[in-house]
């Protein structure tokens, strides 16, 4: 039986934050069969309660991405041990 990730996702702590406005968590989510990158920031409401602010970004096919992004993705794929 294979894993079905339709309409689900996961966020992971961003241990490589490069700036204060970088997301606190990053991951991916599938909604209606379409994949998105998902970023989350921990924020504080006026009443002091903590919450997560989320921002999805549509995943584009490798061919539709600028050349620099393509190279970054290829570099990341080279790091995957399988």
mmCIF file of the C-alpha atoms, coordinates in Angstrom:
data_MODEL
# 
_entry.id   MODEL 
# 
loop_
_atom_site.group_PDB 
_atom_site.id 
_atom_site.type_symbol 
_atom_site.label_atom_id 
_atom_site.label_alt_id 
_atom_site.label_comp_id 
_atom_site.label_asym_id 
_atom_site.label_entity_id 
_atom_site.label_seq_id 
_atom_site.pdbx_PDB_ins_code 
_atom_site.Cartn_x 
_atom_site.Cartn_y 
_atom_site.Cartn_z 
_atom_site.occupancy 
_atom_site.B_iso_or_equiv 
_atom_site.pdbx_formal_charge 
_atom_site.auth_seq_id 
_atom_site.auth_comp_id 
_atom_site.auth_asym_id 
_atom_site.auth_atom_id 
_atom_site.pdbx_PDB_model_num 
ATOM 1  C CA . UNK A 1 1  ? 0.000  0.000  0.000   1.00 0.00 ? 1  UNK A CA 1 
ATOM 2  C CA . UNK A 1 2  ? 1.460  3.391  -0.984  1.00 0.00 ? 2  UNK A CA 1 
ATOM 3  C CA . UNK A 1 3  ? 1.250  6.597  1.009   1.00 0.00 ? 3  UNK A CA 1 
ATOM 4  C CA . UNK A 1 4  ? -1.425 9.062  -0.176  1.00 0.00 ? 4  UNK A CA 1 
ATOM 5  C CA . UNK A 1 5  ? -0.414 12.657 0.597   1.00 0.00 ? 5  UNK A CA 1 
ATOM 6  C CA . UNK A 1 6  ? -3.444 14.262 -1.064  1.00 0.00 ? 6  UNK A CA 1 
ATOM 7  C CA . UNK A 1 7  ? -4.938 17.061 1.031   1.00 0.00 ? 7  UNK A CA 1 
ATOM 8  C CA . UNK A 1 8  ? -2.213 16.923 3.659   1.00 0.00 ? 8  UNK A CA 1 
ATOM 9  C CA . UNK A 1 9  ? 1.106  18.545 4.437   1.00 0.00 ? 9  UNK A CA 1 
ATOM 10 C CA . UNK A 1 10 ? 3.849  19.106 6.960   1.00 0.00 ? 10 UNK A CA 1 
ATOM 11 C CA . UNK A 1 11 ? 5.835  22.004 8.387   1.00 0.00 ? 11 UNK A CA 1 
ATOM 12 C CA . UNK A 1 12 ? 9.371  21.779 9.743   1.00 0.00 ? 12 UNK A CA 1 
ATOM 13 C CA . UNK A 1 13 ? 11.300 24.264 11.882  1.00 0.00 ? 13 UNK A CA 1 
ATOM 14 C CA . UNK A 1 14 ? 13.455 26.497 9.680   1.00 0.00 ? 14 UNK A CA 1 
ATOM 15 C CA . UNK A 1 15 ? 16.929 26.015 11.164  1.00 0.00 ? 15 UNK A CA 1 
ATOM 16 C CA . UNK A 1 16 ? 18.488 28.083 8.368   1.00 0.00 ? 16 UNK A CA 1 
ATOM 17 C CA . UNK A 1 17 ? 16.763 31.449 8.869   1.00 0.00 ? 17 UNK A CA 1 
ATOM 18 C CA . UNK A 1 18 ? 18.789 34.048 6.978   1.00 0.00 ? 18 UNK A CA 1 
ATOM 19 C CA . UNK A 1 19 ? 16.844 37.139 8.127   1.00 0.00 ? 19 UNK A CA 1 
ATOM 20 C CA . UNK A 1 20 ? 14.333 38.191 10.787  1.00 0.00 ? 20 UNK A CA 1 
ATOM 21 C CA . UNK A 1 21 ? 11.515 38.048 8.236   1.00 0.00 ? 21 UNK A CA 1 
ATOM 22 C CA . UNK A 1 22 ? 12.418 34.516 7.068   1.00 0.00 ? 22 UNK A CA 1 
ATOM 23 C CA . UNK A 1 23 ? 9.740  31.940 7.919   1.00 0.00 ? 23 UNK A CA 1 
ATOM 24 C CA . UNK A 1 24 ? 9.965  30.179 11.274  1.00 0.00 ? 24 UNK A CA 1 
ATOM 25 C CA . UNK A 1 25 ? 8.651  26.976 9.663   1.00 0.00 ? 25 UNK A CA 1 
ATOM 26 C CA . UNK A 1 26 ? 8.696  25.687 6.085   1.00 0.00 ? 26 UNK A CA 1 
ATOM 27 C CA . UNK A 1 27 ? 7.200  22.706 4.319   1.00 0.00 ? 27 UNK A CA 1 
ATOM 28 C CA . UNK A 1 28 ? 4.790  21.617 1.661   1.00 0.00 ? 28 UNK A CA 1 
ATOM 29 C CA . UNK A 1 29 ? 1.094  20.913 1.407   1.00 0.00 ? 29 UNK A CA 1 
ATOM 30 C CA . UNK A 1 30 ? -1.182 19.279 -1.126  1.00 0.00 ? 30 UNK A CA 1 
ATOM 31 C CA . UNK A 1 31 ? -4.643 20.772 -1.617  1.00 0.00 ? 31 UNK A CA 1 
ATOM 32 C CA . UNK A 1 32 ? -7.034 19.215 -4.106  1.00 0.00 ? 32 UNK A CA 1 
ATOM 33 C CA . UNK A 1 33 ? -4.193 17.307 -5.756  1.00 0.00 ? 33 UNK A CA 1 
ATOM 34 C CA . UNK A 1 34 ? -2.062 20.440 -6.283  1.00 0.00 ? 34 UNK A CA 1 
ATOM 35 C CA . UNK A 1 35 ? 1.275  20.912 -4.451  1.00 0.00 ? 35 UNK A CA 1 
ATOM 36 C CA . UNK A 1 36 ? 2.290  24.135 -2.675  1.00 0.00 ? 36 UNK A CA 1 
ATOM 37 C CA . UNK A 1 37 ? 5.267  25.308 -0.634  1.00 0.00 ? 37 UNK A CA 1 
ATOM 38 C CA . UNK A 1 38 ? 4.065  26.476 2.789   1.00 0.00 ? 38 UNK A CA 1 
ATOM 39 C CA . UNK A 1 39 ? 5.767  29.033 5.035   1.00 0.00 ? 39 UNK A CA 1 
ATOM 40 C CA . UNK A 1 40 ? 4.741  29.922 8.591   1.00 0.00 ? 40 UNK A CA 1 
ATOM 41 C CA . UNK A 1 41 ? 5.707  32.709 10.988  1.00 0.00 ? 41 UNK A CA 1 
ATOM 42 C CA . UNK A 1 42 ? 5.067  32.702 14.756  1.00 0.00 ? 42 UNK A CA 1 
ATOM 43 C CA . UNK A 1 43 ? 3.383  35.996 15.630  1.00 0.00 ? 43 UNK A CA 1 
ATOM 44 C CA . UNK A 1 44 ? 1.773  37.550 18.687  1.00 0.00 ? 44 UNK A CA 1 
ATOM 45 C CA . UNK A 1 45 ? -1.736 39.015 18.610  1.00 0.00 ? 45 UNK A CA 1 
ATOM 46 C CA . UNK A 1 46 ? -2.577 42.294 20.350  1.00 0.00 ? 46 UNK A CA 1 
ATOM 47 C CA . UNK A 1 47 ? -4.072 40.329 23.251  1.00 0.00 ? 47 UNK A CA 1 
ATOM 48 C CA . UNK A 1 48 ? -0.782 38.427 23.706  1.00 0.00 ? 48 UNK A CA 1 
ATOM 49 C CA . UNK A 1 49 ? -1.873 35.101 22.212  1.00 0.00 ? 49 UNK A CA 1 
ATOM 50 C CA . UNK A 1 50 ? 0.590  33.372 19.864  1.00 0.00 ? 50 UNK A CA 1 
ATOM 51 C CA . UNK A 1 51 ? -0.531 32.302 16.406  1.00 0.00 ? 51 UNK A CA 1 
ATOM 52 C CA . UNK A 1 52 ? 0.922  31.140 13.070  1.00 0.00 ? 52 UNK A CA 1 
ATOM 53 C CA . UNK A 1 53 ? 0.662  33.266 9.954   1.00 0.00 ? 53 UNK A CA 1 
ATOM 54 C CA . UNK A 1 54 ? 0.745  31.064 6.824   1.00 0.00 ? 54 UNK A CA 1 
ATOM 55 C CA . UNK A 1 55 ? 1.685  31.747 3.201   1.00 0.00 ? 55 UNK A CA 1 
ATOM 56 C CA . UNK A 1 56 ? 1.314  29.151 0.424   1.00 0.00 ? 56 UNK A CA 1 
ATOM 57 C CA . UNK A 1 57 ? 3.300  29.418 -2.824  1.00 0.00 ? 57 UNK A CA 1 
ATOM 58 C CA . UNK A 1 58 ? 2.352  27.337 -5.837  1.00 0.00 ? 58 UNK A CA 1 
ATOM 59 C CA . UNK A 1 59 ? 4.982  24.794 -6.861  1.00 0.00 ? 59 UNK A CA 1 
ATOM 60 C CA . UNK A 1 60 ? 5.919  25.329 -10.488 1.00 0.00 ? 60 UNK A CA 1 
ATOM 61 C CA . UNK A 1 61 ? 7.368  22.754 -12.867 1.00 0.00 ? 61 UNK A CA 1 
ATOM 62 C CA . UNK A 1 62 ? 11.157 22.965 -13.109 1.00 0.00 ? 62 UNK A CA 1 
ATOM 63 C CA . UNK A 1 63 ? 10.901 24.179 -16.729 1.00 0.00 ? 63 UNK A CA 1 
ATOM 64 C CA . UNK A 1 64 ? 8.835  27.239 -15.691 1.00 0.00 ? 64 UNK A CA 1 
ATOM 65 C CA . UNK A 1 65 ? 11.340 28.471 -13.088 1.00 0.00 ? 65 UNK A CA 1 
ATOM 66 C CA . UNK A 1 66 ? 14.137 31.004 -13.657 1.00 0.00 ? 66 UNK A CA 1 
ATOM 67 C CA . UNK A 1 67 ? 17.598 29.554 -14.368 1.00 0.00 ? 67 UNK A CA 1 
ATOM 68 C CA . UNK A 1 68 ? 19.016 30.384 -10.900 1.00 0.00 ? 68 UNK A CA 1 
ATOM 69 C CA . UNK A 1 69 ? 16.104 28.620 -9.182  1.00 0.00 ? 69 UNK A CA 1 
ATOM 70 C CA . UNK A 1 70 ? 16.547 25.571 -11.407 1.00 0.00 ? 70 UNK A CA 1 
ATOM 71 C CA . UNK A 1 71 ? 20.194 25.292 -10.379 1.00 0.00 ? 71 UNK A CA 1 
ATOM 72 C CA . UNK A 1 72 ? 19.291 25.628 -6.675  1.00 0.00 ? 72 UNK A CA 1 
ATOM 73 C CA . UNK A 1 73 ? 16.724 22.842 -7.026  1.00 0.00 ? 73 UNK A CA 1 
ATOM 74 C CA . UNK A 1 74 ? 19.215 20.623 -8.847  1.00 0.00 ? 74 UNK A CA 1 
ATOM 75 C CA . UNK A 1 75 ? 21.764 21.290 -6.091  1.00 0.00 ? 75 UNK A CA 1 
ATOM 76 C CA . UNK A 1 76 ? 19.205 20.307 -3.428  1.00 0.00 ? 76 UNK A CA 1 
ATOM 77 C CA . UNK A 1 77 ? 18.381 17.106 -5.315  1.00 0.00 ? 77 UNK A CA 1 
ATOM 78 C CA . UNK A 1 78 ? 22.079 16.198 -5.320  1.00 0.00 ? 78 UNK A CA 1 
ATOM 79 C CA . UNK A 1 79 ? 22.046 16.354 -1.501  1.00 0.00 ? 79 UNK A CA 1 
ATOM 80 C CA . UNK A 1 80 ? 19.296 13.739 -1.205  1.00 0.00 ? 80 UNK A CA 1 
ATOM 81 C CA . UNK A 1 81 ? 20.932 10.377 -0.448  1.00 0.00 ? 81 UNK A CA 1 
ATOM 82 C CA . UNK A 1 82 ? 18.429 8.243  -2.390  1.00 0.00 ? 82 UNK A CA 1 
# 
